[in-house]
Amino acid sequence: MSNTTNTTATPVPYQGGDIAWTLTSTALVFIMIPGVGYFYSGMARSKNALSLIMLGMLSVGVVSFQWWLWGYSLTFGPSSSRFIGNLDHAFLLNVGFEQQSSITATVPALVFAIYQCMFAAITPALAIGSAAERGRIAPASIFIFVWSTIVYDVVACWTWNIDGWANKLGTLDFAGGTPVHISSGTAALAYCIIVGKRHGHGTDEFKPHNIANVVLGAVLLWFGWFGFNGGSELAANTRAATACVVTNLAAAVGGLVWAIMDYRLEKKISALGFCSGVVAGLVAITPASGYVEAYSGAIFGIAAGVICNLAVKLKHIFDFDDALDVFAVHAVGGLVGNILTGIFASKKVFALDNIDHLGGWIDGNWIQMAYQLANSVAAIFYTFVMTYIILFVMDKIPGLSLRVDLDSETKGLDESELGELAYYHVDRLVAVNTRTGETKTVKEETIHQQNDTNVSIV
């Protein structure tokens, strides 16, 4: 790649449609980040709702700067180590419209860079949800910068960089099963272990305060995932369309399966359960979306709905407080998706791009399973160890302690960390007994414990 621009050279044969689809997909992935915020905020108590939405937006700000500074270069720059790129493209130097992307010749490097920036931004936004309701926001912002550099850029480099060891090995990961979901879910596990359990964990009932926000977040995620998976083709073609089809099917089936599993216990259809299954299905299909045929979407949805639902129980078995089930949905879902990719990758789908690939186990290429497992296990081990070290060191540095004090946790992070509330009108609530007409003022977080009451806002 030349470091100078030759104005007399033959123009690079970019495809306008491919550029347009990639930029559109960039916007679709961006909208997923506030989607994560709303999804998480609805699952938390109201006094912490704004902090979770804000953490997602802070992730966009911090990672966008980090990506420009050196993140893109460390991820996609030439790599002699097979683990991390160099700093040739720091400050996005020599990443313009005159340079082709290292992945495809039809999209300029600058378009590819901004598209991948959204992937880098959403990953830590997913991870920090595990520390909801007790993690300080300023240290979390510093963690996002450090973690993106030391963990995300490394895992993404070895998976997607043309010089990365997993890429060279033959691992298949179309849109981020390993760099995004396994890494964020595993980091979430380390984060919740280091920061500790919420006060009252195991005795108090932590109920979602706003299921409507959960549904809104799930809708934004489902909507944006068409750009997340379909856009990863970096071209407006039939393979991108195939990725969109299997993405939608996996989400739909995952939601239905999770809802059915919850129904067998509660005898009610749970909106939260359906939305959780949708996200699990989307996570699982991510690494496979550009490699599998349409019918596979249903299989991925079923597997994710069942396995991720059961994985939620791991936090009770091993007694850790993953407040929003990030590990169960993203790390486990990503692992399920990677394994199934090794089984259902199809030569027919590769042929849509004129790529001669052996496919997965269904095409007789059983070794693909070993490649998928190698990348998955390496990412889980590396992410957990490095995240744990980063958080452990940060927590020992004066001013960077990860957890708020008991008084701040009781008040809620919105008030103690932001000085702003998501809902100013719910400072005081009146519970009205429907039998006697007796009224009493109660704290918002105790509403779910009131029996036989209608609750009106003062």
C-alpha positions in Angstrom: 0.0 0.0 0.0 1.5 3.3 -1.1 2.0 6.1 1.4 1.5 8.8 -1.2 -1.4 9.6 -3.5 -0.8 9.5 -7.2 -3.5 11.7 -8.8 -2.7 10.4 -12.2 -3.1 6.7 -11.3 -6.0 4.7 -12.5 -9.0 5.2 -10.1 -9.6 2.3 -7.7 -12.7 0.3 -9.0 -14.9 0.9 -6.0 -18.6 -0.2 -6.2 -21.0 2.5 -5.1 -23.6 0.0 -4.0 -21.1 -1.8 -1.8 -20.0 1.5 -0.2 -23.6 2.6 0.3 -24.6 -0.8 2.0 -21.5 -0.7 4.2 -22.2 2.9 5.4 -25.9 2.0 5.9 -24.7 -1.0 7.9 -22.5 1.3 10.0 -25.5 3.3 11.0 -27.4 0.1 11.8 -24.7 -1.2 14.1 -24.5 2.2 15.8 -28.2 2.1 16.7 -27.5 -1.2 18.4 -25.4 0.5 21.1 -28.3 2.6 22.6 -30.3 -0.6 22.0 -28.0 -2.4 24.4 -28.4 0.5 26.9 -32.2 0.3 26.8 -32.2 -3.5 27.0 -29.9 -3.3 30.1 -31.7 -0.4 31.7 -35.0 -2.1 31.5 -33.6 -5.1 33.3 -32.2 -3.0 36.1 -34.0 -1.0 38.8 -35.1 2.5 37.9 -32.6 4.2 40.1 -29.8 2.8 37.8 -31.6 3.1 34.4 -29.8 6.2 33.1 -26.4 5.0 34.1 -26.7 1.9 31.9 -27.8 3.9 28.8 -25.0 6.4 29.5 -22.3 3.7 29.7 -23.3 2.6 26.2 -22.9 6.1 24.8 -19.6 6.5 26.7 -18.4 3.4 25.0 -19.0 5.0 21.6 -17.1 8.1 22.6 -14.1 6.4 24.2 -13.7 3.6 21.6 -14.2 6.0 18.6 -11.2 8.0 19.9 -9.2 4.9 20.7 -10.0 3.4 17.2 -8.7 6.6 15.6 -5.7 6.8 17.8 -4.4 3.3 17.3 -7.2 0.7 17.6 -7.8 0.3 13.9 -4.1 0.0 13.2 -3.6 -2.5 16.0 -6.4 -4.6 14.7 -6.0 -4.4 10.9 -2.5 -3.1 10.4 0.2 -5.6 9.1 1.0 -8.1 11.8 4.3 -9.9 12.0 3.4 -11.5 15.4 0.1 -13.0 14.2 -1.5 -11.5 17.4 -1.5 -7.7 17.1 -1.0 -5.3 14.2 1.5 -2.4 14.1 1.0 1.4 14.4 1.4 2.1 10.6 -2.2 3.4 10.6 -2.3 5.2 13.9 -4.4 8.3 13.7 -5.9 6.6 10.6 -2.8 7.6 8.6 -2.9 6.2 5.1 -6.5 5.1 5.6 -8.4 7.1 3.1 -10.5 6.8 0.0 -7.5 6.2 -2.2 -6.5 3.1 -0.3 -8.4 -0.2 -0.7 -9.6 -2.1 2.4 -7.4 -5.1 3.2 -10.5 -7.2 3.2 -12.2 -6.3 -0.1 -11.2 -4.3 -3.2 -14.7 -2.7 -3.7 -14.8 -0.7 -0.4 -12.2 2.0 0.5 -10.2 1.6 3.7 -11.9 4.6 5.4 -15.3 3.1 4.9 -14.2 -0.2 6.3 -12.6 1.6 9.3 -15.7 3.4 10.4 -17.8 0.2 10.0 -15.4 -1.8 12.2 -15.3 1.1 14.7 -19.0 0.3 15.5 -18.1 -3.3 16.3 -15.3 -2.2 18.6 -17.6 0.3 20.3 -20.4 -2.1 21.1 -18.2 -4.9 22.5 -17.2 -3.2 25.8 -20.8 -1.8 26.1 -22.0 -5.4 26.2 -19.4 -6.4 28.8 -19.9 -3.8 31.4 -23.6 -4.7 31.9 -22.5 -7.5 34.3 -21.5 -4.8 36.9 -24.8 -3.0 36.7 -26.1 -1.2 39.8 -22.7 -1.1 41.6 -19.9 -0.3 39.2 -18.5 3.3 39.1 -18.8 5.0 35.7 -15.5 7.0 35.5 -13.3 3.9 36.1 -15.5 2.0 33.7 -14.7 4.5 31.0 -11.0 4.1 31.5 -11.5 0.3 31.5 -13.2 0.6 28.1 -10.1 2.3 26.6 -7.6 -0.1 28.2 -9.6 -3.2 27.5 -10.3 -2.3 23.9 -6.5 -1.9 23.3 -5.3 -5.0 25.2 -8.1 -7.4 24.6 -10.5 -6.5 21.8 -7.9 -5.3 19.3 -5.8 -8.5 19.9 -8.7 -11.0 19.6 -10.1 -9.2 16.6 -6.6 -9.1 15.0 -6.0 -12.8 15.3 -9.5 -13.6 14.1 -10.0 -11.1 11.2 -6.6 -9.6 10.2 -5.3 -11.4 7.1 -2.1 -12.0 9.1 -3.8 -13.2 12.3 -3.1 -16.8 13.5 -6.7 -17.9 13.7 -7.4 -16.5 10.2 -4.3 -18.3 8.9 -5.4 -21.4 10.6 -8.8 -21.4 8.8 -11.2 -20.3 11.6 -14.6 -19.0 10.3 -16.1 -16.0 12.0 -18.2 -13.9 9.7 -19.3 -11.1 12.0 -17.9 -11.4 15.5 -18.8 -14.5 17.4 -15.3 -14.5 19.0 -14.1 -10.9 19.0 -17.5 -9.4 20.0 -19.5 -12.0 21.8 -17.1 -14.5 23.4 -14.8 -11.7 24.4 -17.5 -9.4 25.9 -19.3 -12.3 27.7 -16.0 -13.6 29.2 -15.0 -10.1 30.2 -18.4 -9.7 31.8 -17.7 -12.7 34.0 -14.4 -11.3 35.1 -15.9 -7.9 35.8 -18.7 -9.2 38.0 -16.3 -11.4 40.0 -13.9 -8.5 40.6 -16.5 -5.9 41.4 -18.4 -8.3 43.7 -22.1 -8.9 44.3 -24.8 -6.3 44.8 -25.8 -5.7 48.4 -28.7 -7.9 49.1 -27.8 -10.4 46.4 -29.3 -13.8 47.4 -31.9 -12.2 49.7 -33.4 -9.2 47.9 -35.4 -9.6 44.7 -33.9 -7.6 41.9 -36.7 -7.2 39.4 -36.6 -5.4 36.0 -38.2 -2.0 36.4 -39.3 -1.4 32.8 -40.0 -4.4 30.4 -41.0 -1.9 27.7 -37.4 -0.6 27.7 -36.2 -4.2 27.3 -38.5 -4.7 24.3 -37.4 -1.4 22.8 -33.8 -2.5 23.3 -34.4 -5.9 21.7 -36.1 -4.2 18.7 -33.2 -1.9 18.1 -30.8 -4.8 18.4 -32.8 -7.0 16.0 -33.1 -4.2 13.6 -29.4 -3.2 13.8 -28.2 -6.8 13.5 -29.1 -6.8 9.8 -26.2 -4.4 9.4 -24.1 -6.3 11.9 -24.3 -9.5 10.0 -25.4 -8.6 6.5 -23.0 -5.7 6.4 -20.0 -7.9 7.2 -20.1 -9.1 3.6 -19.0 -5.5 2.7 -21.0 -5.8 -0.4 -24.6 -5.5 -1.6 -24.9 -9.0 -3.0 -26.7 -12.4 -2.5 -24.4 -13.5 0.2 -25.3 -10.4 2.3 -28.9 -11.3 1.6 -28.4 -14.8 2.9 -26.7 -13.4 6.0 -29.8 -11.2 6.7 -32.2 -14.2 6.2 -30.5 -16.5 8.6 -30.0 -13.7 11.1 -33.8 -12.9 11.2 -34.7 -16.6 11.4 -32.3 -17.4 14.2 -33.6 -14.4 16.2 -37.2 -15.4 15.7 -36.7 -19.0 16.6 -34.5 -18.2 19.5 -37.1 -15.9 21.0 -39.9 -18.5 20.6 -37.8 -21.3 22.1 -36.8 -19.2 25.1 -40.4 -18.2 25.7 -41.6 -21.8 25.5 -39.0 -22.9 28.0 -40.1 -20.2 30.4 -43.7 -21.0 29.8 -43.2 -24.6 31.0 -42.3 -23.2 34.4 -44.5 -20.1 34.8 -47.4 -20.9 32.5 -47.2 -17.4 31.1 -45.6 -15.9 28.0 -42.7 -13.7 29.2 -41.8 -10.6 27.1 -38.4 -10.6 28.9 -37.9 -14.2 28.0 -38.8 -13.8 24.4 -36.4 -10.8 24.1 -33.6 -12.7 25.8 -34.1 -15.5 23.3 -34.0 -13.1 20.4 -30.7 -11.8 21.5 -29.3 -15.3 22.1 -30.3 -16.3 18.6 -28.7 -13.3 17.1 -25.5 -13.9 19.0 -25.3 -17.5 18.0 -25.9 -16.9 14.3 -23.3 -14.0 14.1 -20.2 -16.1 13.3 -22.0 -18.3 10.9 -24.3 -15.8 9.1 -22.3 -15.5 5.9 -21.4 -19.2 5.8 -24.6 -21.2 6.3 -27.8 -21.9 4.3 -31.2 -20.5 5.3 -32.5 -23.6 7.1 -29.5 -23.4 9.5 -31.0 -20.2 11.0 -33.7 -22.3 12.7 -31.1 -24.8 14.1 -29.0 -22.0 15.5 -32.1 -20.3 17.1 -33.2 -23.6 18.8 -29.7 -24.3 20.1 -29.2 -20.8 21.4 -32.7 -20.6 23.0 -32.2 -23.8 24.9 -28.5 -23.7 25.9 -28.4 -20.0 26.8 -31.6 -20.3 28.8 -30.0 -23.1 30.8 -26.7 -21.2 31.1 -28.5 -18.5 33.0 -28.5 -20.9 35.9 -24.7 -21.0 36.0 -24.7 -17.8 38.1 -26.7 -19.5 40.8 -24.7 -22.7 40.7 -21.3 -20.9 40.9 -22.7 -17.9 42.9 -21.6 -14.9 40.9 -23.7 -11.8 40.3 -23.9 -11.3 36.5 -26.7 -8.8 36.9 -27.9 -8.9 33.3 -26.8 -12.4 32.2 -24.2 -11.2 29.8 -22.0 -14.3 30.2 -24.9 -16.7 29.6 -26.2 -14.9 26.5 -23.0 -13.6 24.9 -20.1 -15.9 25.9 -22.2 -19.1 25.8 -24.1 -18.0 22.8 -21.0 -17.1 20.9 -19.4 -20.4 21.8 -22.6 -22.2 20.6 -22.5 -20.2 17.3 -18.8 -21.0 16.7 -19.2 -24.7 17.2 -22.3 -24.8 15.0 -20.5 -22.8 12.3 -18.0 -25.6 12.1 -20.8 -28.0 11.5 -23.1 -26.2 9.1 -20.8 -24.0 7.0 -21.8 -24.7 3.5 -19.7 -24.8 0.3 -22.8 -23.5 -1.6 -22.8 -20.2 0.4 -19.1 -19.7 -0.2 -19.7 -20.3 -3.9 -21.9 -17.2 -3.9 -18.7 -15.2 -3.7 -16.8 -17.6 -6.0 -14.8 -18.9 -3.0 -13.8 -22.6 -3.2 -14.1 -23.7 0.5 -14.5 -27.2 1.9 -17.4 -26.0 4.2 -18.0 -27.6 7.6 -18.9 -31.0 8.9 -22.0 -31.4 6.8 -19.7 -31.2 3.7 -17.3 -33.7 5.2 -14.8 -31.1 6.5 -14.7 -32.3 10.1 -11.4 -30.5 10.9 -13.3 -27.2 10.8 -14.7 -28.0 14.2 -11.2 -28.1 15.6 -10.4 -24.7 14.1 -13.6 -23.2 15.6 -12.9 -24.7 19.1 -9.2 -23.5 19.0 -10.2 -19.9 18.4 -13.0 -20.1 21.0 -10.9 -21.6 23.8 -8.0 -19.2 23.1 -10.3 -16.2 23.2 -12.0 -17.3 26.5 -8.7 -18.0 28.2 -7.0 -14.8 27.0 -10.0 -12.5 27.6 -10.7 -13.7 31.1 -7.1 -13.6 32.3 -6.3 -10.2 30.8 -9.6 -8.7 31.8 -9.1 -9.9 35.4 -5.6 -8.5 35.5 -6.7 -5.1 34.1 -9.6 -4.8 36.6 -7.5 -6.1 39.5 -4.8 -3.5 38.9 -7.2 -0.7 38.3 -9.1 -1.4 41.6 -5.8 -1.0 43.5 -5.1 2.4 42.0 -6.3 5.4 44.2 -9.3 7.0 42.5 -9.9 4.1 40.1 -11.8 1.8 42.5 -14.4 -0.1 40.5 -17.3 -0.2 43.0 -19.4 2.6 44.5 -19.8 2.7 48.3 -22.9 1.3 50.0 -24.6 4.6 50.4 -24.2 5.4 46.6 -25.4 1.9 45.7 -28.5 2.4 47.9 -29.2 5.8 46.3 -28.6 4.4 42.8 -26.0 5.2 40.3 -28.1 7.7 38.4 -28.1 10.0 41.4 -24.7 9.1 42.9 -22.6 8.9 39.8 -24.4 11.1 37.3 -26.4 13.5 39.4 -29.3 13.0 37.1 -32.3 10.6 37.1 -34.0 8.7 34.4 -37.3 9.2 36.2 -37.7 12.3 38.3 -41.3 11.5 38.9 -40.8 8.3 40.9 -39.0 9.7 43.9 -42.1 8.9 46.0 -44.9 6.5 45.3 -48.2 5.9 47.1 -49.4 2.3 47.4 -53.2 2.1 47.7 -54.7 -1.0 49.2 -57.6 -2.1 47.0 -59.5 -3.6 49.8 -59.3 -1.0 52.6 -58.4 2.1 50.7 -55.4 2.7 53.0 -52.5 4.5 51.5 -48.8 4.7 52.4 -45.7 6.1 50.9 -43.2 3.5 49.8 -39.8 3.5 48.1 -39.8 2.7 44.4 -37.7 -0.4 44.7 -40.1 -2.0 47.1 -43.1 -1.7 44.8 -42.8 -5.3 43.7 -43.0 -6.5 47.3 -46.4 -4.8 47.9 -49.3 -7.2 48.0 -52.8 -6.6 46.6 -52.1 -2.9 45.7 -52.5 -0.5 42.9 -49.6 2.0 42.7 -50.1 5.6 41.7 -47.5 8.3 41.4 -47.4 11.2 43.8 
